[in-house]
């Protein structure tokens, strides 16, 4: 019998993309609530408790409510895509490539917290350097990023695409999270193994899907002897044998005139680059991904597959 999967919030941006990725799969059975019944609490609770894996694509409070609905049913495993449980000690963090044993933790977990899109890129470049002892735990990390506007969900999609929206956004690019208290900062700090919270400056561009995350570093403030080449080597070693995260070669990176934010739109992979002048004093670590791919829906499906392989 095929395992039953229920996407709670399947009509939202992340849920729709998960459903699209699973549309042609015959190895799982998708449970579904008609959109007209999505507020039917009894039907929702029944679906949640009938699933082998429930994927929650909901706001934080609604996710917490859904988890309570299945708390006593050990037959139901949960993947949550909200920020509610990403630093909770009882939840496995759903970034399988984060370290060598993370995939096994996800595989064995009952509760998995899907990473945020920005943190996937930031942690993707920070964590290997912390593991290698190159990046000090108290380094003043800064993270600068731009995302496609679908990361803001249906509300922002309407603001960007509908000029008649009462709060339409006409800017081609804008900064937000200006008080430096973005909800992803605790996640970056915890899973980046940092003592100091990074300064995170997020922005949105007028393109639906895609993302660039940048972490610039001063080599003189890293471990003694750190170079552009040693940082690149640490990333290559960390992701050896992975097929989802690709570390772009230094030669290829040096030949690039630019990095295109939408290059991986529609894909569930991530590319990492190390830019800088050989022998120079600074490097810029760059992660390229789809905010709804490896940054959300693609990661959820990847985590589901890991859990089903247990």
N, C-alpha and C positions, 0 to 999 in steps of 0.2 A: 504494500500500500504506500502510495506516495505521501511524503510528509506534508502536512497542512500549514500553509503560510497565510497569515492575516496581516494586511497592511492597514493599520489604524491611522487614518488620515490619508487614504489613497488618492483623494481628490485634490490635495495640495501639491505644490511644486515638486517637492522631494518624493512624495508618494507616487505621483504620476510617472516620474522618471524611473522609479523602482519597478513599477508595474510594466512599463515599456520594456525594460531590460529582461523581464521574465515572461513576456507575452508568448514566446514560442517554446517555452520550456515544458516538457512533459514529465520531468522527474519530480515535480512538486505540484500540489493542488492549491490553487489560490482561493481563499475564502474572501467574500466581498459583501459589503453592505451597499445597497443602492444609494446614490447620492441623496435622494429624497429622504432616506432613513438615517442619515449619518448622525443625527442628533438623538436617535432612539437609544437611550442608555441601556435598556434591557437587551436589545439585539446586539449592541456593541459588546457588552459584558459576555454574552453567550459566545460570540465570535472569538473574543480574546481567549476564553477558557476552552475553546474547541481546537485551538491552533497548537501545532508543535512549536512553531516559532512565530511570535508576534513582533512585527516591525512597527515601531511607534514613530509616526511623522507628525508630531503634535507640538504645541507650545509647552513650555516647562510644566506648568501646573496640570495640564491635561495629561501629560506623560506620567506625572506622579500619581494621578488618579487612576490611570490605567494599570500601573504597577500594583497598586493596592488591590485592584480587581482580581489579579492573578496570584497574589502573594501566597495564598494557601494551596495553590495548584502546582506542584512540582513538575508536572508534565509539560508545562508551558515555559519555554525559554524566550527571552526578550532581547531585542536590539532596539535601543532608543536613540533617535537622531537629534533630540533636543540637547540643551546644555545642562539638563537637570542632574545628571549623574556622572559627568565626565571626570570629576576628580574624587568620586565616591570610592572609598577603599574596597567595598564589596563588589564593585563592578569592574570587569575587564575592559581596558581601554582598547577600542577597536581599530588600532593602527598596527596591522600585522607585521609590518616591516620595521617597527620602532626598535626592537631588539631581537636577538636570536631566538628567544623563547616566547615572544608575544603571540605568535600564531598558535602555539600550543595552549596558551592561556585562554585565547578566544575560543578555541576548539572545545575546551573543557568547561567553559563558563555557562552558567545559566543566564546571567545578566551581562550584556555587552553595551557599552556606551560608544556610539559612533562618534568619531572625532569631528570637530568643526573644520570648515574648509581652510580658513587662514591658518589655524594651528597645524593642520596636516603639513603645509608647506614649511612653516617655521620650525616645528619639531623635527621635520624631515632633514633639515640641515644642522640644527643645533644638537640634537641628541647624539649623533655619531661623534661629534667633537667633544662632547662631555664624556662619552664612554671611552674615548681615546686619550683623555687627559689633556687635550689641547686647549679647550675652552674652560677657563676658571669658573667655578660655581658662582662667584660674585661679579662676573663681568657685566658691565652696563649694556646689555643687549638692546638694540633697537630693531624693530620689525616694521617695514614699510610695505604696503600691499595694495593692489588694485584688483577688484573682482568684477565679474559680469553682474548685471543688475538682477538676474534671477535669484541671486543669493538673498535678496530682500523679500522673496516670496511674492504672492499674488498682489499685495498692496503696492510694492515697488514696481512690479512689472506694469501694473496699470498706470502708475505715475509716470513711468518712462515712455510707455507706448501710446497712451491716450492723451492727446493734447488738450482735450476737453475735461480731463480729470480736475476736480476742484483744487487739488494740490499737485498739479502736474510739475514734473521736473524737466526743465529744458536744457540744463547744463550738459555739455559733452563729458564732463568728468567732475566729480566733487569729493571732498573730504568729509568724513563724519567721525563720530566717536571723539569729538574734539576735547572733552574733559579728560581723556586718557584713562577711561574706566570701562573699556569695552569688555563685554562678558566673556570673551575668549582669553583674556589675560591670565586668569588663574589656571586655565588648562595649559597654556604655553609654559607657565612657570613650573607647574607640577611635573608635567611629562617631559619638559625640557631639562629637568633636573637642575633648575636655577634657584639660587637663594634670593636674588633680586628680581622683582617683577620687571619684564621688559617694557620699554616704551613702545607702544603699538599704535601706528597711524594707519588706519584703514581708509580705503577710498573705493569709489564705484565708477566704472566707465560705461559709456553708451554702447555696450555690446552685451548680448544675452548671457553667454557662457564663456568662461575662461578665467584665468587668475595668474598673477605674478606676485610672488612673495620674496622680498629682499631682506637679507640680514648682512649689513656691512660690518667688517671687523678691522681693528687695528692690530697688525701682527705683533707689534711690540708689547701689547698688553696680554698676549696669549702665553702659552707655555714656552719656555726658552727653546729657541730653534725652530719655532713654527714658521712654515713657509707656505706659499700658494700650493706648491707641489705636495707638501706633507698633508695639508688639509684635504686636497683632492684625493690623495691616497687613502686617507681615513674614510672618506665617503665611499670610495670604491670597495674597500674591504668590508665596510659595514653592510653594504647592499649586495655583496657577492652572492650569486645564485638566485636573486630575486628576478622576477619577470615583469613586475608592475612598476617598480621604481628604477629608473635608468639614470646613471651618473654619466653625463656627457663628457667625452674626453677633452683634455686641455687643448689639444690641437684643433678640435672642432669648435670649441668655445672661442678660441682666439680668432677664428676665421669668420665668426658671426658679426654682421654689421648691426644687428638688433635682435631683440627677443620679442616675439609676437604673442600677446596675451591670449589670443584665441587659437593658437596652434593645436592645442589638445582638446578643444571643444568637442564634446560628443564622445570622448574617450575616457577610459577609467585608469589611465596610467599617470605617472608623474615623472618629469625630468628635473634633474638637479644640475646646476652649473656652478663653477668656481671661476670668477672673473678677477682680473687684476694683472698688474705688470710683473713678470718674473723678476724677483729680486727687489720688488717694491715694498712699501710699508703697509699697504692696505689690500684687502680682498673684499669682494662682494659675492655672497652666497645667494643664489637665486633658485627658487622652486617654481616650476611651471606646471599647472594642472587645470582641470575643469572644476569649477566650484560646485557643480552638480554631479561630477564624475567621481574621481578619487576623493573629492572634497565633500561628498554627501551620498548620493544614491548608489554610485558605483561601489563605494566602500561598504555600504550596507549589504549589498548583494555578495560582495567578497566575504564579509563576515558571516553571512548566512551560510554560504557554501562551506566555510571552515567549520561551523557548528554542525552542519549536516554530515560532515566527514568524520565526526568523532566516533 
